[in-house]
């Protein structure tokens, strides 16, 4: 969960540009350059200072063409391009500048910033590592390096870089927050708590409270975690903070508080699909399957190609007992138009099997199950549903291979054992039938546990969405 405001590319870009070409000018003294070249360079710098970037860019581009290999010219031109968001043009000249002055931390930092803006994160990280090695006392470089380590999922290294930046720039709350986030992600909870406690007035910081909630959650103190997340919402009722609190309730199956939070959030943030998703999972967990169907069907209506929404709707429709649930009908066109989504096809077939039998329903059910098995022959639910379909059509012999496959794939699928036992009985295999009935009795007691397992999988998936 990214609780800390990420350092945007522009933040370290500006830090690098703030060094400005005049700092480079001190390195530009080259006895081999003519005074005319030096004067032309100075004129370009003056134009930049006056805000005439067109003139400055034109002059520097001309110098770059006529006198290649001059660090001050290349670096200054690269920074002009960066300032004008011309990152593609900036990159080759900044790369040249870094080669021309390999000992310049500024050159490598500016190059890293350009790489970052072009979404070349690995190369940006390498450039900033070089810059930090050349000048470890530059706090802006250490901060940028820390952020890049976070983005490349190296929180321990990020924490080290942020710690170095804090030593150079003590009292910077943003740096301390970033450091705490890195420590949390690295699993260094004691250090993270210590860092957060060192932030002035952390009791009145929503970011600090949210991070403390994450620390407590990871430490197993769930009640304290919920209190911190709730305090963060009181301080800043943003979508992210409300989502974190709702997810904390979901994580520990405290569904009624979760419903309350997500209901209020859905009204406050009507365009937030994740709030509606959280509400759907919360009401499902609370046993209100009809309402869950409504929520998931609404989500699928707004995004007709969303596999997650379709599968959640399918789970809810498969769970509910017999009864008219017209919104479950949305599963059929989705599943038929997405034949590779085996799970939703199986759920759609399961819902159809609860409806009144018609030839049209039977044909659709068969098509859905054929698609599901073709897409995923190892999906036990699809094999079981096909066996059930064949029995409904009176083809007991054809149901046997599907049901045998189903129980091999999922030994605890109790209903498949029951149906397989019936099929064996019809085939005159009474001993095999009795064995399957014993297995049915053994595993049928686990049906409630199966629902809890399914709910746990759904909840875990939604919880993971915050990361």
Long-range contacts (C-beta under 8 A, 24 or more apart in sequence): 1-210, 1-214, 1-244, 1-466, 1-467, 2-181, 3-181, 3-207, 3-210, 3-211, 3-214, 3-240, 3-244, 4-177, 4-178, 4-180, 4-181, 4-207, 4-211, 5-174, 5-177, 5-207, 6-147, 6-150, 6-151, 7-143, 7-144, 7-147, 7-178, 9-113, 9-116, 9-117, 12-109, 12-113, 12-116, 12-140, 12-141, 12-143, 12-144, 12-147, 13-82, 13-113, 13-116, 13-117, 15-140, 15-144, 16-79, 16-106, 16-109, 16-110, 16-113, 16-140, 17-79, 17-82, 17-83, 17-110, 19-106, 19-110, 20-79, 21-45, 21-48, 21-72, 21-75, 21-76, 21-79, 23-106, 24-71, 24-72, 24-75, 24-76, 24-106, 25-72, 27-71, 27-72, 27-101, 27-104, 28-70, 28-71, 28-72, 28-73, 30-70, 33-67, 33-70, 37-63, 37-67, 41-72, 41-73, 41-76, 44-76, 45-76, 48-76, 48-80, 53-80, 53-83, 53-84, 56-80, 57-81, 57-84, 64-93, 68-96, 69-96, 69-100, 70-100, 71-97, 71-100, 71-101, 71-104, 71-107, 74-100, 75-101, 75-106, 75-107, 75-110, 78-110, 78-111, 78-114, 79-110, 82-110, 82-113, 82-114, 82-117, 87-114, 87-117, 87-118, 88-118, 90-114, 91-115, 91-118, 98-127, 103-134, 104-134, 105-130, 105-131, 105-132, 105-134, 105-135, 105-138, 105-141, 106-131, 108-134, 109-138, 109-140, 109-141, 109-144, 112-144, 112-148, 113-144, 116-148, 121-148, 121-151, 121-152, 122-152, 124-148, 125-149, 125-152, 132-161, 136-164, 137-168, 138-168, 139-164, 139-165, 139-168, 139-169, 140-165, 142-168, 143-175, 143-178, 146-178, 146-179, 146-182, 147-178, 149-182, 150-178, 150-181, 150-182, 150-185, 155-182, 155-183, 155-184, 155-185, 155-186, 156-182, 156-186, 156-188, 158-182, 158-185, 158-186, 159-183, 159-186, 159-188, 159-191, 173-199, 173-200, 173-205, 177-207, 177-208, 177-211, 180-208, 180-211, 181-211, 184-211, 184-214, 184-215, 184-218, 187-218, 189-215, 189-218, 189-219, 203-231, 204-235, 205-235, 206-231, 206-232, 206-233, 206-235, 206-236, 206-238, 206-241, 207-232, 209-235, 210-241, 210-244, 213-244, 213-248, 217-248, 217-251, 222-248, 222-251, 222-252, 237-268, 239-265, 239-269, 239-272, 239-275, 242-268, 242-269, 242-275, 243-272, 243-274, 243-275, 243-278, 243-466, 244-466, 246-275, 246-278, 246-282, 247-278, 247-462, 247-463, 247-465, 247-466, 249-282, 250-278, 250-281, 250-282, 250-285, 250-459, 250-462, 250-463, 251-459, 251-463, 253-285, 253-455, 253-459, 255-282, 255-283, 255-285, 255-286, 256-286, 258-282, 258-285, 259-283, 259-286, 273-299, 273-302, 273-303, 274-465, 277-308, 277-309, 277-312, 277-462, 277-465, 278-462, 280-312, 280-316, 281-312, 281-458, 281-459, 281-462, 284-312, 284-315, 284-316, 284-319, 284-455, 284-458, 285-455, 285-458, 285-459, 289-316, 289-319, 289-320, 290-320, 290-325, 292-316, 293-317, 293-320, 293-325, 293-327, 293-328, 294-327, 297-327, 297-328, 297-330, 300-330, 300-334, 301-330, 304-334, 305-338, 307-338, 307-341, 307-344, 308-461, 310-334, 310-335, 310-338, 310-341, 310-344, 311-341, 311-343, 311-344, 311-347, 312-458, 313-347, 314-343, 314-344, 314-346, 314-347, 314-348, 314-350, 314-351, 315-347, 315-454, 315-458, 317-347, 317-348, 317-350, 317-351, 318-347, 318-350, 318-351, 319-451, 319-454, 322-354, 325-351, 332-364, 332-368, 335-368, 335-371, 336-364, 336-367, 336-368, 336-371, 339-371, 339-374, 339-375, 340-375, 341-375, 342-371, 342-372, 342-373, 342-375, 342-376, 342-379, 342-382, 343-372, 343-376, 343-379, 343-381, 345-369, 345-371, 345-372, 345-375, 345-382, 346-372, 346-379, 346-381, 346-382, 346-385, 347-381, 349-382, 349-385, 349-389, 350-381, 350-385, 353-385, 353-388, 353-389, 353-392, 357-392, 362-389, 362-392, 362-393, 365-389, 377-405, 378-409, 379-409, 380-405, 380-406, 380-407, 380-409, 380-410, 380-413, 380-416, 381-406, 381-410, 381-413, 383-409, 383-416, 384-413, 384-415, 384-416, 384-419, 387-416, 387-419, 387-420, 387-423, 388-419, 391-419, 391-422, 391-423, 396-422, 396-423, 396-426, 396-427, 397-423, 397-426, 397-427, 399-423, 400-424, 400-427, 407-436, 407-439, 411-439, 411-443, 412-443, 412-446, 412-450, 413-443, 414-439, 414-440, 414-442, 414-443, 414-444, 414-446, 414-447, 415-440, 417-443, 418-444
